[in-house]
Amino acid sequence: MSKKKTITLTLAALAVLVGIGASGRMWMVMDSSRSAVADDSVRLADFRSQDRQAIKRGEYVMRLSDCAACHQPDFSGGYKIDTPFGALLTSNITPDSATGIGEMTERDFFNAVRQGRGEHGLLYPAMPYTAYTKISDDEMHDLWAYMSTVPAVQREIDENAGMNFPYNIRLAMAGWNMLFFDNSSFSAENAQSGEWNRGKYIVDGPAHCSVCHTARNLLGGEVSDGYLQGGSLGNWYAPDISSNPHSGIGNWSDEQIADYLKSGSNGESVAAGPMAEAVEHSTQYFTSDDLHAIATYLRGVPASATPASSGYAMAASRREQAALSYEVNCSACHGLQGEGIKGMVPAFAGNNAMQHDPTNMIHAMLRGARAPHTEERQTAAGMPAFDWKMNDQQMADILNYVRNSWGNKGNEVTPDNVAAMRKQTGAGDKLKTPVGQ
């Protein structure tokens, strides 16, 4: 046999093997045989569960999964999610037949939630089916029972109208799923305690923590070696929640973790932005047992390699001016010594969370922020926007001051950082005194 023919046959054999591998991978990704446990005959529009206990349990699954934050309290959708590939609007998931999911059977519902297969094609992973695939059959049955009690709302949503070409072609998600979707159910680790496994189930499954708190690659897939080590949310940043004591929550006690998730504050940090929404709509409803299970699991998550920040030394004159500006504009709430107001306003002194990625602090100064309203903390403190009052340099100076005072060491925030976020968030410019006045 000639060398040329041998090479040709070898390449052909490799092509066949690659094809078999790709076909096998596609079958694994698209396999929805688990959904066979669900009813495939009755539409949601025609179904209303009479099992009060299942409905109650299903409402809790809805809270664990944070459905209300994105699909709105009435589940009619329309919440905008900005992604690097364009903007998405969340869908109407009420039992309305024309504009919601009323035509779905329970099996269709299982396929949508756990495999990302919607009525109009493959879903984008902004709907975190990549995590929901871990939700158990029993909890899916309960969630279906609860959804049957949701009032139907007629509201037409063009979900991917804001997605850029070619990302608005849903079929492309088949390729994305082949690369990044792990279509497998939750598997408990026998070597770990029941509490640890429950915590992992919630974190990796319904609560979908890694969807926000893990960095993503250029194609939007989670970075495998960055699990829970922080990720960009566009205009916000989901911080490191690994056991790193510098950038993560390694120095938080179990009670602090549970208190933060239950009330939105733990005496040091106060939830804002997307996390405030998660606390308000989801985690404040978690049982004490589940909150402590989450804390137990997070305590064992390997620490990120993020080192402590080296700090930034401001010029004396600029630091003096920034200190004065802080006293005038910030100290009434955050305290002259950065002590904050327990349960309402975050402390700056010794706050590790604010010494790393400055995205959230810049956003809050530009556009303001609001703490979550929870049963335990009825007063949801709000921070006003300062975009109208400070230019980019003035804002950077204050941030550098608080990030490098009272024992803090934060890297420099530049005026360019502020300018970029000002543009990204659509914040206004500092007001100018009219000429001649």
Buried (B, 14 or more C-beta within 10 A) or exposed (E): EEEEEEEEEEEEEEEEEEEEEEEEBBEBBBEBEBBEEBBEEEBBBEBEBEEEEBBEBBBBBBBBBBBBBBBBEBBBBBBEBBBEBBBBBBBBBBBBBEBBBBBBBBBBBBBBBBBBBBEEBBBBBBBBBBBBBBBBBEBBBBBBBBBBBBEBBEBEBEBBEBBEEEBBEBEEBBEBBBEBBEBEEBEEEEEBEEBBBBBBBBBBBBBBBBBBBBBBEEEBBBEEEBBBBBBBBBBBBBBBBBBBEBBBBBEBEBEBBBBBBBBBBBBBBBBBBBBBBBBBBBBBBBEEEBBBBBBBBBBEBEBBEBEEBEBBEBEEEBBEBBBEBBEEBBBEBBBEEBBBBEBBBBBBBBBBBBBBBBBBBBBBBBBBBBBBBBEEBEEBBEBBBBBEBBBBEBBBBBBBBBBBBBEBBBBBBBBEBBBEBBEBBEBEEBEEEEEEE
